[in-house]
Amino acid sequence: MDFIYITNDSFRAGAAQAAGVQKIMVDLEINGKEARQGHLNSVISRHSFEDVTKIRKVLNSSKLMVRVNPLHNDTAGEISRCIDLGADILMLPMFNDPVEVDKFLRLVGGRVETCLLLETGQALARVNEIVKVDGIQNIHIGLNDLHLSLKLDFMFELLSCGIVEYLASSIRTHNIKFGFGGIARIGQGALGSDLILSEHHRLGSSQVILSRDFNLVYEGVSPEVGGGRFCEEVESLKRYIHALTSYTADQLLSNSLELKGAVRRLVSSRYL
């Protein structure tokens, strides 16, 4: 499974690369994000083109992923600039239909890899048409904005109600690689990372974003100590993912049911 780590910090990008994180993301998406998420306790990165250049300089084995803005009047220019600055992968957020996907892929023109961030209710409803677009390499299901689009209370409800499983099935039918959501460190987060990773394995996911929880390893310590802790946490993820390869289908299903029960309890507790 590929890990994605979002940062514009050169040291942390280098530490993530040393830990074996396959994709380091600079996040340029800002258009419309404040309106969607400004009222939430979520991260709005506010990265810049200068950060793309900065992170490119420290990467030699990890790929540089750049999340661009949703399609707008100068998407072509934004794409070309990111490619000129050394992006290996471009991610398109907030698309709604096959026409937008096709336009994005044509603008990239095969110059770099692409990843679609499926995170709107419209894209969910149209997924079976979207996956037919020629040239799709990778789709990441964005749980945060998608759960907001559907007016749900908790992003992991998308796992408990079967929406992620439906999307995964639709995407797999066309042999497209996919991933979903983010993951906290083992033992951290409102929902157990072990259960979430088990669901990734059961559904055939091949990538996940390392959540902001991983940045907590740097708090109150030197960068070097924080980098060491980061590597240890990534190794813990790798060990657990390897262990999942020996799980039977029944064990994975049992974990899935346990996850769904945990999500229901967390959602119910919000109303108490």
HELIX and SHEET records of a PDB file:
HELIX    1   1 SER A   10  ALA A   18  1                                   9    
HELIX    2   2 LYS A   33  GLN A   37  1                                   5    
HELIX    3   3 PHE A   49  ARG A   56  1                                   8    
HELIX    4   4 THR A   75  ASP A   84  1                                  10    
HELIX    5   5 PRO A   98  VAL A  108  1                                  11    
HELIX    6   6 GLY A  121  ALA A  125  1                                   5    
HELIX    7   7 VAL A  127  ILE A  130  1                                   4    
HELIX    8   8 LEU A  143  SER A  149  1                                   7    
HELIX    9   9 GLU A  157  SER A  160  1                                   4    
HELIX   10  10 ILE A  163  ARG A  172  1                                  10    
HELIX   11  11 SER A  193  LEU A  203  1                                  11    
HELIX   12  12 ARG A  212  TYR A  218  5                                   7    
HELIX   13  13 PRO A  223  LEU A  244  1                                  22    
HELIX   14  14 ALA A  249  SER A  269  1                                  21    
SHEET    1   A 9 LYS A 177  PHE A 180  0                                        
SHEET    2   A 9 ASN A 138  ILE A 141  1                                        
SHEET    3   A 9 GLU A 113  LEU A 118  1                                        
SHEET    4   A 9 ILE A  89  LEU A  92  1                                        
SHEET    5   A 9 LYS A  63  ARG A  67  1                                        
SHEET    6   A 9 LYS A  23  ASP A  27  1                                        
SHEET    7   A 9 ASP A   2  ILE A   6  1                                        
SHEET    8   A 9 GLN A 207  LEU A 210  1                                        
SHEET    9   A 9 GLY A 182  ILE A 183  1                                        
END                                                                             
